Amino acid sequence: MSGPRFKGCSEYEDLSRRGFLGLGAKAAALAALGPSWLPNVKFASRDRLDAMFGEGRDIIVSVYLRGGCDGLSMCVPYVEPNYYTARPQLAIPRPDSTAAQKAINLNGFFGLAPALQPLKSIYDAGDLLVVHATGSRDETKSHFDAQHFMEAGKPDKRVWTGWLGRHLSTAPPMSPTAPVRGVALTYQVPLTVEGGPKTLPLSTLQDYKIGGFDETLEGRRNWLQDAYASADAALANAAANVDATLQMLANLNFQNYTPAGGAVYAENEFSMSLKAAAALIRYEAGIEALHIDYGGWDTHEYQFPLDGQMAALMDTFAVGLRAFYTDLQAAGFMNRVTLVVVSEFGRVLAQNGSYGTDHGHGNCMWLMGGNVIGNRVLTQWPGLAPEQLFEGQDLQVTIDYRDILAEVVQKRLGNTSLSAVFPDYSPTFRGAVAG
């Protein structure tokens, strides 16, 4: 049923209750961010952030590398001879090799891929942690199932809320007046944050507002507020949150956002999502959780981690994280942010006949932030000898990914309801973060 009509203007004729509330449900009808005349954003100070969120609670940024990234190329176990035997064309040379491109030594056992060089200084500063031989213990090699299980926090197809969404639903809001608590910088809400209160997708911050002419925007907003003021509480609150979200995005003026510390974000979707996350964190918005997807990691063919597909993926990943870190570190926010990176599974140890790697099992995770206990590779390394491999071909999972996420949820996000966030699982904390 159509909502009230505003006579005398065709723009208002097209605004219905259903259409307006669709903005709040999925933000699908939003079109172009506010114009250039909008005021520049006023960013929160560290003192203001502490006052809003309280001591000890971080903002979490969740990054999902979709497709099953090859952790053995990203964090190279270069002392393992079987790594080189299994990958004659795909292995990354040892740090002491004479090759022009080679692994960057981390600890005498593991090395970063050369494409990940921008992350080395963050690692050295103690703000980057690699967790290796980790992942989901479920044995599926289906992308759909593995992603569902990992995002749900439980290997059960009947679970249709995400671990981060359940965190938001069981933790008090950091800012009770915030119109949005969770943001997925995607085109739809991914399972990771599904079920979170006041959570919506914002694929690009510069593309969101109520459609129409700028000169009539204030009038249309006033009409919408009046139209829903007398509705039932749930409807009125939803409309108010939509309006507040639109106003927040307009005031943010993302088009004119200036990163701190001279940070330079590349012109690609992943870096732009990180830039948007940084802007939302620095703005007085009360957002507690942000989620970013980065796809393309299903490298069955021509993987080539030194100069091919995998190298390009890793370069984009590292350049994006480096800019995000520089921006928030210079602005004084990195000590209140924890970023976690996961992927559904790793890749088979041995290369295939197409110079790629097939779906595997164990993988690596990444954590970045001022409260991360970094400058190390956290692992219970199982080895790569044939008898040490999962099903004779894959890196074993010796650390369940939920151990790491649960520790972040409790120690950094201040939520002790781990049985609700990760149902039927008792995590073992691994010393990944302070708290």
SELOKE-785814 format. One record per residue (C-alpha): x, y, z; residue number from 0. Coordinates in nm, 3 decimals. Layout:
N
+---------+---------+---------+-----+
|      xx |      yy |      zz |   k |
+---------+---------+---------+-----+
|       X |       Y |       Z | NUM |
...
+---------+---------+---------+-----+
end
This chain:
435
+---------+---------+---------+-----+
|      xx |      yy |      zz |   k |
+---------+---------+---------+-----+
|   0.000 |   0.000 |   0.000 |   0 |
|   0.131 |   0.342 |  -0.089 |   1 |
|   0.218 |   0.592 |   0.178 |   2 |
|   0.085 |   0.946 |   0.209 |   3 |
|   0.115 |   1.168 |  -0.097 |   4 |
|   0.284 |   1.506 |  -0.105 |   5 |
|   0.077 |   1.707 |  -0.349 |   6 |
|   0.221 |   1.920 |  -0.623 |   7 |
|   0.561 |   1.751 |  -0.673 |   8 |
|   0.616 |   1.437 |  -0.878 |   9 |
|   0.930 |   1.349 |  -0.679 |  10 |
|   0.720 |   1.293 |  -0.370 |  11 |
|   0.464 |   1.093 |  -0.566 |  12 |
|   0.729 |   0.823 |  -0.613 |  13 |
|   0.814 |   0.789 |  -0.244 |  14 |
|   0.614 |   0.519 |  -0.071 |  15 |
|   0.644 |   0.376 |   0.278 |  16 |
|   0.764 |   0.048 |   0.132 |  17 |
|   1.025 |   0.218 |  -0.083 |  18 |
|   1.160 |   0.432 |   0.198 |  19 |
|   1.187 |   0.142 |   0.444 |  20 |
|   1.367 |  -0.054 |   0.176 |  21 |
|   1.653 |   0.186 |   0.236 |  22 |
|   1.673 |   0.072 |   0.593 |  23 |
|   1.644 |  -0.299 |   0.511 |  24 |
|   1.913 |  -0.323 |   0.245 |  25 |
|   1.994 |   0.035 |   0.142 |  26 |
|   1.925 |  -0.078 |  -0.213 |  27 |
|   1.744 |   0.233 |  -0.328 |  28 |
|   2.010 |   0.483 |  -0.226 |  29 |
|   2.162 |   0.677 |  -0.513 |  30 |
|   2.452 |   0.943 |  -0.513 |  31 |
|   2.610 |   1.085 |  -0.199 |  32 |
|   2.560 |   1.446 |  -0.116 |  33 |
|   2.698 |   1.720 |  -0.338 |  34 |
|   3.027 |   1.903 |  -0.303 |  35 |
|   2.875 |   2.188 |  -0.103 |  36 |
|   2.829 |   1.963 |   0.201 |  37 |
|   3.051 |   2.058 |   0.497 |  38 |
|   3.374 |   1.871 |   0.557 |  39 |
|   3.356 |   1.590 |   0.809 |  40 |
|   3.443 |   1.655 |   1.172 |  41 |
|   3.642 |   1.355 |   1.287 |  42 |
|   3.640 |   1.213 |   1.636 |  43 |
|   3.940 |   1.260 |   1.861 |  44 |
|   4.084 |   0.977 |   2.067 |  45 |
|   3.936 |   1.131 |   2.382 |  46 |
|   3.598 |   1.152 |   2.211 |  47 |
|   3.626 |   0.790 |   2.099 |  48 |
|   3.707 |   0.678 |   2.452 |  49 |
|   3.409 |   0.873 |   2.584 |  50 |
|   3.178 |   0.719 |   2.325 |  51 |
|   3.298 |   0.359 |   2.337 |  52 |
|   3.460 |   0.323 |   2.677 |  53 |
|   3.805 |   0.197 |   2.761 |  54 |
|   3.905 |  -0.137 |   2.614 |  55 |
|   3.647 |  -0.186 |   2.338 |  56 |
|   3.776 |  -0.189 |   1.983 |  57 |
|   3.606 |  -0.137 |   1.651 |  58 |
|   3.640 |  -0.457 |   1.449 |  59 |
|   3.707 |  -0.474 |   1.076 |  60 |
|   3.640 |  -0.816 |   0.923 |  61 |
|   3.799 |  -0.897 |   0.586 |  62 |
|   3.701 |  -1.211 |   0.395 |  63 |
|   3.928 |  -1.334 |   0.114 |  64 |
|   3.673 |  -1.525 |  -0.093 |  65 |
|   3.784 |  -1.817 |  -0.303 |  66 |
|   4.025 |  -1.990 |  -0.067 |  67 |
|   4.355 |  -1.801 |  -0.059 |  68 |
|   4.682 |  -1.991 |  -0.072 |  69 |
|   4.835 |  -1.931 |   0.269 |  70 |
|   5.145 |  -2.125 |   0.170 |  71 |
|   5.223 |  -1.854 |  -0.086 |  72 |
|   5.138 |  -1.564 |   0.144 |  73 |
|   5.336 |  -1.686 |   0.445 |  74 |
|   5.600 |  -1.922 |   0.308 |  75 |
|   5.740 |  -2.208 |   0.522 |  76 |
|   6.069 |  -2.177 |   0.341 |  77 |
|   6.263 |  -2.426 |   0.558 |  78 |
|   6.031 |  -2.708 |   0.446 |  79 |
|   6.195 |  -2.898 |   0.156 |  80 |
|   5.861 |  -3.056 |   0.065 |  81 |
|   5.724 |  -2.711 |  -0.015 |  82 |
|   5.976 |  -2.678 |  -0.297 |  83 |
|   5.942 |  -3.039 |  -0.414 |  84 |
|   5.563 |  -3.005 |  -0.443 |  85 |
|   5.573 |  -2.670 |  -0.624 |  86 |
|   5.856 |  -2.664 |  -0.876 |  87 |
|   5.705 |  -2.368 |  -1.068 |  88 |
|   5.503 |  -2.200 |  -0.792 |  89 |
|   5.727 |  -2.202 |  -0.485 |  90 |
|   5.864 |  -1.870 |  -0.362 |  91 |
|   6.245 |  -1.883 |  -0.325 |  92 |
|   6.407 |  -1.876 |   0.017 |  93 |
|   6.522 |  -1.541 |   0.159 |  94 |
|   6.884 |  -1.647 |   0.115 |  95 |
|   6.830 |  -1.732 |  -0.251 |  96 |
|   7.008 |  -1.542 |  -0.528 |  97 |
|   6.674 |  -1.501 |  -0.707 |  98 |
|   6.560 |  -1.146 |  -0.782 |  99 |
|   6.229 |  -1.210 |  -0.609 | 100 |
|   6.230 |  -1.415 |  -0.291 | 101 |
|   6.060 |  -1.454 |   0.044 | 102 |
|   6.103 |  -1.179 |   0.304 | 103 |
|   6.232 |  -1.341 |   0.621 | 104 |
|   6.007 |  -1.314 |   0.925 | 105 |
|   6.148 |  -1.546 |   1.189 | 106 |
|   6.395 |  -1.789 |   1.038 | 107 |
|   6.121 |  -2.033 |   0.937 | 108 |
|   5.850 |  -1.832 |   0.762 | 109 |
|   5.873 |  -1.552 |   0.509 | 110 |
|   5.634 |  -1.310 |   0.343 | 111 |
|   5.573 |  -1.328 |  -0.028 | 112 |
|   5.757 |  -1.038 |  -0.197 | 113 |
|   5.423 |  -0.891 |  -0.306 | 114 |
|   5.341 |  -0.846 |   0.065 | 115 |
|   5.643 |  -0.623 |   0.129 | 116 |
|   5.421 |  -0.325 |   0.234 | 117 |
|   5.314 |  -0.526 |   0.540 | 118 |
|   5.665 |  -0.595 |   0.671 | 119 |
|   5.702 |  -0.269 |   0.862 | 120 |
|   5.364 |  -0.324 |   1.031 | 121 |
|   5.483 |  -0.671 |   1.131 | 122 |
|   5.810 |  -0.528 |   1.264 | 123 |
|   5.617 |  -0.269 |   1.466 | 124 |
|   5.432 |  -0.549 |   1.644 | 125 |
|   5.091 |  -0.460 |   1.500 | 126 |
|   5.059 |  -0.751 |   1.254 | 127 |
|   5.016 |  -1.117 |   1.349 | 128 |
|   5.007 |  -1.415 |   1.113 | 129 |
|   4.830 |  -1.728 |   1.238 | 130 |
|   4.934 |  -2.032 |   1.035 | 131 |
|   4.797 |  -2.385 |   1.001 | 132 |
|   4.458 |  -2.247 |   1.097 | 133 |
|   4.108 |  -2.260 |   0.957 | 134 |
|   3.787 |  -2.455 |   0.990 | 135 |
|   3.817 |  -2.817 |   1.100 | 136 |
|   3.523 |  -2.911 |   0.881 | 137 |
|   3.651 |  -3.116 |   0.589 | 138 |
|   3.437 |  -2.972 |   0.309 | 139 |
|   3.608 |  -2.832 |   0.002 | 140 |
|   3.295 |  -2.668 |  -0.131 | 141 |
|   3.326 |  -2.289 |  -0.145 | 142 |
|   2.958 |  -2.244 |  -0.062 | 143 |
|   2.958 |  -2.477 |   0.238 | 144 |
|   3.298 |  -2.370 |   0.371 | 145 |
|   3.212 |  -2.000 |   0.353 | 146 |
|   2.875 |  -2.061 |   0.517 | 147 |
|   3.026 |  -2.260 |   0.802 | 148 |
|   3.304 |  -2.011 |   0.866 | 149 |
|   3.082 |  -1.704 |   0.851 | 150 |
|   2.818 |  -1.868 |   1.070 | 151 |
|   3.081 |  -1.967 |   1.325 | 152 |
|   2.946 |  -2.321 |   1.324 | 153 |
|   2.954 |  -2.598 |   1.060 | 154 |
|   2.576 |  -2.616 |   1.029 | 155 |
|   2.373 |  -2.511 |   0.725 | 156 |
|   2.075 |  -2.443 |   0.949 | 157 |
|   2.252 |  -2.145 |   1.110 | 158 |
|   2.161 |  -1.830 |   0.918 | 159 |
|   2.314 |  -1.564 |   1.136 | 160 |
|   2.682 |  -1.475 |   1.141 | 161 |
|   2.933 |  -1.477 |   1.423 | 162 |
|   2.986 |  -1.101 |   1.400 | 163 |
|   2.612 |  -1.037 |   1.374 | 164 |
|   2.556 |  -1.241 |   1.689 | 165 |
|   2.830 |  -1.046 |   1.864 | 166 |
|   2.642 |  -0.724 |   1.789 | 167 |
|   2.313 |  -0.876 |   1.902 | 168 |
|   2.457 |  -0.988 |   2.239 | 169 |
|   2.669 |  -0.682 |   2.321 | 170 |
|   2.534 |  -0.344 |   2.432 | 171 |
|   2.584 |  -0.071 |   2.172 | 172 |
|   2.895 |   0.137 |   2.207 | 173 |
|   2.688 |   0.445 |   2.127 | 174 |
|   2.315 |   0.404 |   2.207 | 175 |
|   2.221 |   0.689 |   1.973 | 176 |
|   2.416 |   0.561 |   1.671 | 177 |
|   2.186 |   0.500 |   1.370 | 178 |
|   2.412 |   0.216 |   1.249 | 179 |
|   2.620 |  -0.036 |   1.445 | 180 |
|   2.741 |  -0.263 |   1.167 | 181 |
|   2.830 |  -0.185 |   0.806 | 182 |
|   2.909 |  -0.428 |   0.526 | 183 |
|   3.097 |  -0.248 |   0.253 | 184 |
|   2.931 |  -0.481 |   0.004 | 185 |
|   2.620 |  -0.485 |  -0.215 | 186 |
|   2.427 |  -0.704 |   0.028 | 187 |
|   2.460 |  -0.814 |   0.387 | 188 |
|   2.701 |  -1.112 |   0.399 | 189 |
|   2.638 |  -1.395 |   0.641 | 190 |
|   2.924 |  -1.282 |   0.868 | 191 |
|   2.718 |  -0.985 |   0.993 | 192 |
|   2.369 |  -1.127 |   0.932 | 193 |
|   2.152 |  -1.091 |   1.242 | 194 |
|   2.333 |  -0.785 |   1.371 | 195 |
|   2.105 |  -0.503 |   1.489 | 196 |
|   2.129 |  -0.177 |   1.293 | 197 |
|   2.345 |  -0.342 |   1.026 | 198 |
|   2.325 |  -0.260 |   0.658 | 199 |
|   2.526 |  -0.279 |   0.335 | 200 |
|   2.690 |   0.032 |   0.193 | 201 |
|   2.877 |  -0.074 |  -0.118 | 202 |
|   3.027 |   0.270 |  -0.183 | 203 |
|   2.980 |   0.569 |   0.042 | 204 |
|   2.967 |   0.818 |  -0.244 | 205 |
|   2.660 |   0.648 |  -0.397 | 206 |
|   2.402 |   0.680 |  -0.123 | 207 |
|   2.113 |   0.918 |  -0.065 | 208 |
|   1.745 |   0.946 |  -0.148 | 209 |
|   1.716 |   1.007 |  -0.520 | 210 |
|   1.598 |   1.342 |  -0.649 | 211 |
|   1.713 |   1.699 |  -0.692 | 212 |
|   1.947 |   1.854 |  -0.437 | 213 |
|   1.736 |   2.168 |  -0.403 | 214 |
|   1.435 |   1.969 |  -0.279 | 215 |
|   1.626 |   1.728 |  -0.054 | 216 |
|   1.545 |   1.906 |   0.273 | 217 |
|   1.176 |   1.922 |   0.188 | 218 |
|   1.164 |   1.554 |   0.104 | 219 |
|   1.341 |   1.461 |   0.426 | 220 |
|   1.096 |   1.672 |   0.627 | 221 |
|   0.804 |   1.507 |   0.451 | 222 |
|   0.936 |   1.159 |   0.523 | 223 |
|   0.987 |   1.243 |   0.889 | 224 |
|   0.631 |   1.373 |   0.917 | 225 |
|   0.486 |   1.080 |   0.723 | 226 |
|   0.627 |   0.820 |   0.960 | 227 |
|   0.605 |   1.013 |   1.288 | 228 |
|   0.258 |   0.875 |   1.362 | 229 |
|   0.334 |   0.516 |   1.256 | 230 |
|   0.375 |   0.232 |   1.504 | 231 |
|   0.697 |   0.234 |   1.706 | 232 |
|   0.886 |  -0.024 |   1.499 | 233 |
|   0.805 |   0.151 |   1.173 | 234 |
|   0.877 |   0.497 |   1.311 | 235 |
|   1.209 |   0.386 |   1.460 | 236 |
|   1.315 |   0.220 |   1.135 | 237 |
|   1.231 |   0.535 |   0.940 | 238 |
|   1.416 |   0.752 |   1.190 | 239 |
|   1.725 |   0.532 |   1.164 | 240 |
|   1.714 |   0.548 |   0.785 | 241 |
|   1.694 |   0.925 |   0.796 | 242 |
|   1.977 |   0.948 |   1.050 | 243 |
|   2.192 |   0.714 |   0.839 | 244 |
|   2.135 |   0.920 |   0.526 | 245 |
|   2.225 |   1.236 |   0.716 | 246 |
|   2.537 |   1.072 |   0.858 | 247 |
|   2.656 |   0.974 |   0.511 | 248 |
|   2.581 |   1.317 |   0.373 | 249 |
|   2.776 |   1.488 |   0.651 | 250 |
|   3.066 |   1.249 |   0.606 | 251 |
|   3.124 |   1.386 |   0.254 | 252 |
|   3.339 |   1.090 |   0.157 | 253 |
|   3.428 |   1.244 |  -0.179 | 254 |
|   3.642 |   1.499 |   0.004 | 255 |
|   3.786 |   1.261 |   0.264 | 256 |
|   4.156 |   1.325 |   0.331 | 257 |
|   4.351 |   1.027 |   0.470 | 258 |
|   4.592 |   1.102 |   0.753 | 259 |
|   4.967 |   1.050 |   0.747 | 260 |
|   4.993 |   1.083 |   0.371 | 261 |
|   4.824 |   0.745 |   0.323 | 262 |
|   4.752 |   0.666 |  -0.041 | 263 |
|   4.471 |   0.426 |  -0.126 | 264 |
|   4.488 |   0.257 |  -0.465 | 265 |
|   4.202 |   0.299 |  -0.712 | 266 |
|   4.055 |  -0.048 |  -0.673 | 267 |
|   3.751 |  -0.185 |  -0.496 | 268 |
|   3.939 |  -0.338 |  -0.203 | 269 |
|   4.138 |  -0.023 |  -0.123 | 270 |
|   3.831 |   0.196 |  -0.166 | 271 |
|   3.643 |  -0.025 |   0.082 | 272 |
|   3.927 |   0.013 |   0.332 | 273 |
|   3.929 |   0.387 |   0.274 | 274 |
|   3.555 |   0.397 |   0.343 | 275 |
|   3.609 |   0.191 |   0.659 | 276 |
|   3.877 |   0.434 |   0.777 | 277 |
|   3.650 |   0.732 |   0.711 | 278 |
|   3.362 |   0.574 |   0.904 | 279 |
|   3.592 |   0.487 |   1.195 | 280 |
|   3.731 |   0.839 |   1.214 | 281 |
|   3.384 |   0.994 |   1.191 | 282 |
|   3.170 |   1.030 |   1.507 | 283 |
|   2.925 |   0.766 |   1.385 | 284 |
|   2.927 |   0.501 |   1.658 | 285 |
|   2.986 |   0.218 |   1.410 | 286 |
|   3.131 |  -0.087 |   1.585 | 287 |
|   3.184 |  -0.344 |   1.312 | 288 |
|   3.274 |  -0.322 |   0.944 | 289 |
|   3.299 |  -0.605 |   0.694 | 290 |
|   3.485 |  -0.614 |   0.361 | 291 |
|   3.494 |  -0.885 |   0.093 | 292 |
|   3.787 |  -0.934 |  -0.143 | 293 |
|   3.730 |  -1.209 |  -0.399 | 294 |
|   3.927 |  -1.379 |  -0.673 | 295 |
|   4.147 |  -1.614 |  -0.467 | 296 |
|   4.037 |  -1.940 |  -0.632 | 297 |
|   4.368 |  -1.990 |  -0.815 | 298 |
|   4.326 |  -2.323 |  -0.996 | 299 |
|   4.524 |  -2.205 |  -1.298 | 300 |
|   4.837 |  -1.997 |  -1.357 | 301 |
|   4.867 |  -1.896 |  -0.994 | 302 |
|   5.228 |  -1.766 |  -1.019 | 303 |
|   5.277 |  -1.588 |  -0.684 | 304 |
|   5.583 |  -1.395 |  -0.804 | 305 |
|   5.459 |  -1.232 |  -1.122 | 306 |
|   5.110 |  -1.357 |  -1.202 | 307 |
|   4.755 |  -1.377 |  -1.072 | 308 |
|   4.844 |  -1.452 |  -0.712 | 309 |
|   5.110 |  -1.181 |  -0.703 | 310 |
|   4.854 |  -0.922 |  -0.818 | 311 |
|   4.602 |  -1.034 |  -0.555 | 312 |
|   4.862 |  -1.011 |  -0.279 | 313 |
|   4.985 |  -0.672 |  -0.397 | 314 |
|   4.633 |  -0.529 |  -0.384 | 315 |
|   4.584 |  -0.684 |  -0.040 | 316 |
|   4.910 |  -0.545 |   0.102 | 317 |
|   4.883 |  -0.197 |  -0.049 | 318 |
|   4.527 |  -0.164 |   0.083 | 319 |
|   4.612 |  -0.274 |   0.437 | 320 |
|   4.922 |  -0.053 |   0.441 | 321 |
|   4.718 |   0.257 |   0.347 | 322 |
|   4.450 |   0.174 |   0.605 | 323 |
|   4.710 |   0.126 |   0.877 | 324 |
|   4.898 |   0.446 |   0.789 | 325 |
|   4.575 |   0.646 |   0.784 | 326 |
|   4.442 |   0.528 |   1.121 | 327 |
|   4.782 |   0.516 |   1.290 | 328 |
|   4.854 |   0.878 |   1.199 | 329 |
|   4.507 |   0.980 |   1.317 | 330 |
|   4.556 |   0.802 |   1.651 | 331 |
|   4.294 |   0.532 |   1.599 | 332 |
|   4.488 |   0.213 |   1.533 | 333 |
|   4.497 |   0.138 |   1.906 | 334 |
|   4.117 |   0.116 |   1.901 | 335 |
|   4.084 |  -0.102 |   1.590 | 336 |
|   4.133 |  -0.475 |   1.537 | 337 |
|   4.128 |  -0.605 |   1.180 | 338 |
|   4.093 |  -0.979 |   1.113 | 339 |
|   4.139 |  -1.157 |   0.779 | 340 |
|   4.005 |  -1.505 |   0.701 | 341 |
|   3.944 |  -1.725 |   0.397 | 342 |
|   3.733 |  -2.040 |   0.372 | 343 |
|   4.022 |  -2.284 |   0.322 | 344 |
|   4.377 |  -2.303 |   0.191 | 345 |
|   4.514 |  -2.477 |  -0.117 | 346 |
|   4.662 |  -2.820 |  -0.182 | 347 |
|   5.036 |  -2.836 |  -0.118 | 348 |
|   5.123 |  -2.970 |  -0.465 | 349 |
|   5.072 |  -2.762 |  -0.777 | 350 |
|   4.840 |  -2.905 |  -1.042 | 351 |
|   4.896 |  -2.949 |  -1.415 | 352 |
|   4.765 |  -2.599 |  -1.489 | 353 |
|   5.024 |  -2.425 |  -1.271 | 354 |
|   4.765 |  -2.363 |  -1.002 | 355 |
|   4.658 |  -2.520 |  -0.674 | 356 |
|   4.328 |  -2.688 |  -0.590 | 357 |
|   4.107 |  -2.660 |  -0.283 | 358 |
|   4.293 |  -2.753 |   0.034 | 359 |
|   4.245 |  -2.736 |   0.409 | 360 |
|   4.479 |  -2.547 |   0.647 | 361 |
|   4.554 |  -2.182 |   0.581 | 362 |
|   4.671 |  -1.862 |   0.750 | 363 |
|   4.481 |  -1.577 |   0.916 | 364 |
|   4.595 |  -1.218 |   0.966 | 365 |
|   4.533 |  -0.982 |   1.256 | 366 |
|   4.628 |  -0.613 |   1.254 | 367 |
|   4.587 |  -0.347 |   1.520 | 368 |
|   4.742 |  -0.172 |   1.813 | 369 |
|   4.625 |  -0.442 |   2.055 | 370 |
|   4.743 |  -0.733 |   1.844 | 371 |
|   5.041 |  -0.922 |   1.988 | 372 |
|   5.226 |  -0.925 |   1.660 | 373 |
|   5.575 |  -0.942 |   1.515 | 374 |
|   5.542 |  -1.320 |   1.499 | 375 |
|   5.381 |  -1.616 |   1.326 | 376 |
|   5.151 |  -1.790 |   1.573 | 377 |
|   5.130 |  -2.160 |   1.487 | 378 |
|   5.142 |  -2.521 |   1.597 | 379 |
|   5.319 |  -2.615 |   1.279 | 380 |
|   5.231 |  -2.970 |   1.167 | 381 |
|   5.493 |  -3.005 |   0.894 | 382 |
|   5.466 |  -3.073 |   0.522 | 383 |
|   5.607 |  -3.425 |   0.498 | 384 |
|   5.361 |  -3.666 |   0.329 | 385 |
|   5.270 |  -3.837 |   0.657 | 386 |
|   5.206 |  -3.497 |   0.822 | 387 |
|   4.956 |  -3.372 |   0.565 | 388 |
|   4.578 |  -3.377 |   0.598 | 389 |
|   4.449 |  -3.658 |   0.374 | 390 |
|   4.803 |  -3.688 |   0.240 | 391 |
|   4.787 |  -3.360 |   0.046 | 392 |
|   4.690 |  -3.057 |   0.255 | 393 |
|   4.827 |  -2.848 |   0.537 | 394 |
|   4.669 |  -2.961 |   0.863 | 395 |
|   4.446 |  -2.731 |   1.071 | 396 |
|   4.601 |  -2.725 |   1.418 | 397 |
|   4.440 |  -2.398 |   1.540 | 398 |
|   4.067 |  -2.358 |   1.493 | 399 |
|   3.990 |  -2.014 |   1.348 | 400 |
|   3.724 |  -1.968 |   1.616 | 401 |
|   3.992 |  -1.974 |   1.885 | 402 |
|   4.134 |  -1.654 |   1.736 | 403 |
|   3.801 |  -1.484 |   1.666 | 404 |
|   3.662 |  -1.573 |   2.009 | 405 |
|   3.967 |  -1.422 |   2.176 | 406 |
|   3.916 |  -1.102 |   1.977 | 407 |
|   3.545 |  -1.094 |   2.065 | 408 |
|   3.607 |  -1.133 |   2.437 | 409 |
|   3.931 |  -0.943 |   2.490 | 410 |
|   3.896 |  -0.662 |   2.236 | 411 |
|   3.519 |  -0.629 |   2.184 | 412 |
|   3.426 |  -0.684 |   2.548 | 413 |
|   3.174 |  -0.962 |   2.483 | 414 |
|   3.187 |  -1.266 |   2.709 | 415 |
|   2.882 |  -1.436 |   2.553 | 416 |
|   3.100 |  -1.667 |   2.348 | 417 |
|   2.853 |  -1.955 |   2.361 | 418 |
|   2.606 |  -1.737 |   2.171 | 419 |
|   2.862 |  -1.601 |   1.925 | 420 |
|   3.017 |  -1.944 |   1.858 | 421 |
|   2.748 |  -2.204 |   1.942 | 422 |
|   2.858 |  -2.544 |   2.068 | 423 |
|   3.226 |  -2.453 |   2.064 | 424 |
|   3.463 |  -2.399 |   2.357 | 425 |
|   3.752 |  -2.187 |   2.230 | 426 |
|   4.112 |  -2.205 |   2.344 | 427 |
|   4.270 |  -1.862 |   2.362 | 428 |
|   4.606 |  -1.849 |   2.188 | 429 |
|   4.750 |  -1.517 |   2.307 | 430 |
|   4.672 |  -1.336 |   1.984 | 431 |
|   4.557 |  -1.005 |   2.135 | 432 |
|   4.605 |  -0.808 |   2.453 | 433 |
|   4.332 |  -0.772 |   2.709 | 434 |
+---------+---------+---------+-----+
end
